[in-house]
Amino acid sequence: MSETAPPRDRQFVQSLERGLSVIRALSAPEPQTLSDVARATGLTRAASRRFLLTLQQLGYVHLSGTRFALTPQVLELGYAYLSSLTLPEVAQPHLERLVEEIHESSSVSVLDGTDVVYVARVPTRRIMRVAISVGTRFPAYATSMGRVLLAGLEPDALADVLDRTELVALTPETVHEPPALRAELDRVRSQGYALVDQELEAGLRSIAAPIHSRGGEVVAAINVSAHATRSVEDVKATLLPPLLATAEAIERDLAAARPPAG
């Protein structure tokens, strides 16, 4: 612990913190070596190995050769949270109707730290190299839903998220310079939607709109993804209007499902 780190509560269990840091390190797209995990967590190789082998014995980690990867069992750790949300239950039928209308995949996500996490999805055909499902995470700054969610944050909260975000060019089109990203978020906030053109993955265009709570807070985002063979103008003209209408319909149902406390 650094000298400048704040003192922790005596009830704090450091070994649990370290185990969770190992799980987070394995959330990378590719399986990780022992050295990768040690580097990502700041743990020694010996400590990393103990945590990895423990997680393997518990069924949360799979070892193939010299590389470790999470198993589907790790979804149990977050399923109770996701399944308790009203949002996925409310959004799912709206996504199904939207996808039936536009014949493109649609998803709903929430912001978790510097990432977006998918909480509802209706796919049509696979566009991305990575298969997307509930629980999938992507860096918020490079996704349409992430930009909608970032644009909805208060200034201090946005500054904190951006300070903790490693901005890298995922494709040649990725907006990853801080001034340019802030300007883009200002534009998203002003126009009420975000369009990402091949910034997360080449060949993929995505457009997203915010989902607001009864009090006006941006609590989630909904998107539509299309292949880049559909022009930006076509995406705006044919996909944005039904997307915005679906976001409004979800907001109405959320308000009805979550009456204000009184």
Helices and strands as residue ranges (DSSP letters): H 14-25, E 32-33, H 34-41, H 45-58, E 61-64, E 67-70, G 72-75, H 76-84, H 86-102, E 105-112, E 115-122, E 137-139, G 140-142, H 144-151, H 155-163, H 178-191, E 194-197, E 204-212, E 218-227, H 232-234, I 235-239, H 240-257
